[in-house]
Amino acid sequence: MAIYVTVWNEYVNEREYVHIGKIYPKGIHMAIAEGILQHEPFAVRTALIDEPEHGLTNEILDRTDVLIWWSHMVNDKVQDEIVERVYERVMNGMGLIVLHSGAYSKIFRKLMGTSCSAKGREADDEERLWVVDPSHPIAEGIGPYIHLKEEEMYGEYFDIPTPDELIFVSWYTGGEVMRSGCTFRRGLGKIFYFAPGHEEHPTYHHPDILKVIANAVKWAATPHGNKPVYGNVESREKSGKGA
């Protein structure tokens, strides 16, 4: 059965800056969409912030098993109505993969309940993403670490709740470390945050990065159980009075 994936991107940097457009001529969203299809036969669509309802209509979200989210320049421009819509879908079982500066997005902060702030530096640091849970399905097919020759540094302290699972820890040439691959569960939804992906580097052309994202899609789309029933309910057992 096909897994339906929507890749959401603001698509601002690639159109405003020539050097970024050369790295991602069709946008980061297309690099991710085409890249994960090299690993799994997903049914993939893309959505952009300047589309009606940011490309995330009720109809599209209802047909989305996993939403991949990349944002940076216009995190604060996403309409609150759309954030609430995505939030409700996650709580009801849609998977969510948040990438890089999407940590500062309204939806991730709402789901985490924290600022999601971290240290940062754009200095072309070398990054090693060490696999600290090699048994996890998101790390399937990945060696002891992923090596990125140049990447933006995101470092601790990273203001997130304690992850349900920690899969990657990054080290940078400046000496910083980062919990760079974390999972969370909210309601019936599964969430994966993955830190690498600065727009000025070809991170989303790296086969291991794309493999991790594809693995995360499969993990986030797996069955989540039945929706809980809340409120007043009748007793399932007969009263023992008078027995």
ABEGO torsion letter per residue (X at the ends): XBBBBBBBBAGAAAAABAAAAAABAAEAAAAAAAAAAAABBBBBBBBBAABBGGGBBAAAAAABABBBBBBAAAAAABBAAAAAAAAAAAAAGBBBBBBEAAAABAAAAAAAGBAGBBBBBBAGBBBBBBBABAABAAABGBBABBBBABBBBBBOBBBBBBBABBABBBBBAAGBBBBABBBBBBEABBBBBBABGBAABAAAABAAAAAAAAAAAAAAABBAEBBBBBEBBBBABBBABGX
